[in-house]
Amino acid sequence: MSPTNESKSPISRRTFARRAALAAAAVAGLPGNLIGAPQAVSQTNAASPGADQAGVEATVQAIFRRYGDRLSDAQKTDMRRLVTEGQKPLQALRAFPLDNADQPGNVLKLYPDPPQATRSAASKTKG
């Protein structure tokens, strides 16, 4: 069965490409550990202060490698403090048990579906 104009999506190729580029840009801005395969975190690892400190140091060093030449000593100290303070909420998130089968709490929907009357009127004017 070949597709007809009536069964085509109302989204244009240009709009699809724009949305795909925005989604790719959003994903590219995420840290690598959020994009890749989920990492199993045991409860003992999540609670160990050594792992916390190692995570803080790794994050701080990554920031300094990228922006270190533009930061003053006071800004570097403040950055280290902010990363250290952000570690506690991260550990709470990592300790929350999730399986691959768990559904998301909400679904991203970029644009709401147009009402049925609007779609039928738009298809009549096009063709």
N, C-alpha and C positions, 0 to 999 in steps of 0.2 A: 504494500500500500504506500503510495508516494505522498509526501507531505503537501498540503495545499496552503494557500495564503491564510485560510481560516484557522489552521492548526498551528501556525507559527506564533512564537512568543512576541508580545508587543515591544520587546526590547530590541533596539537597533544594535548593529555590530559595533558602532562607535561607542554607544553607552556601555555595552558589555566590556569592551576593551578598557574604557576609563575605570569602571568598577574593578576589573581584574587588576589593573595597575595599582589602584589604591589599596586593594587587599594585599597585593604583593609587597607594597611599600610598608604597610603596617606590620606584616610578618617579618620583613627584613629588619625592622627596628627592634624586634624582641631579642632578648638574650638567647644564646645558643641552647641553653639547657631547657628553655620553654618550647623550642621548636622540635627538638629531637625526640627520641623515644623517652617515655616516662622513666624516671629513675626511682628504683625502690629505695625508700628511706626507712630504716628500722627505727624503732622507738629508742633504742640505746644510742644510735647515732644522732637522732634529733635532739636528745637531751644532753649530749656531751659538750662541755664548754670548749674543748680542743677543736672540735669540728666547727663550732661557731666562729672561733677566732681565726681558723684557717680560711673559712669562707669570707670573713671580713677582710683579711689580708689580701686574698686573691682579688676581691672586688676593688679594693683600694688601689692595688698595684695596676690593675687594668685601667682604672680611671686615670691614674698618674701617667701611665704610658701614653694614653691618648691625649690628655689635656694638661699634663704636668708643666709644660713650658709656658702655659698661659695662666697658671694659678700662682698666687702669692703664697708665702708660708702660712699666713693666717687662713687663707682659703683651703689650703691642704689640710690644716688641722681641723677646720670646720667640716670638711668632706669626710675625714676619718670618723669624726663624732657622729655625723648623720648616718653613715653606713653602719656604724656600731649600733645606733638606736634602731635602725631598720631591721636588724637581725632578729629581734624578738618576734615581731609579727610574721616574719618569714618562717621561723621555726614552727609557729602555730599553724600556718598554712600547710607546711610540709608534713606535720603530724596528723593531719586530717586524712582518714582512710578513704581511698577512692579505688574503684575497679574500672577496667576498660568498658564494662557494660553500663556504668552509671550514666544516666542521661543528664544533659546540662539543665541548669535551673531556668535559663531563658535562652532564646534563640535570636541571633542578630538578624534583623530584617531591615535592609537599607531603605526601602520604599514600600509603603503599604500598597496592597493590591487595589487597583481602581474599582469602583462599583461596577456591577454588571452593565448597567445602562450606559455608562461612559464608554466601556469597551465596545459595546455593540454600535454605538453612535460613531465611534472613531473608525471602526471597520467599514461602516457604510460610506464614510466620506473618502476613505482611501481607495476603495475599489469599485 
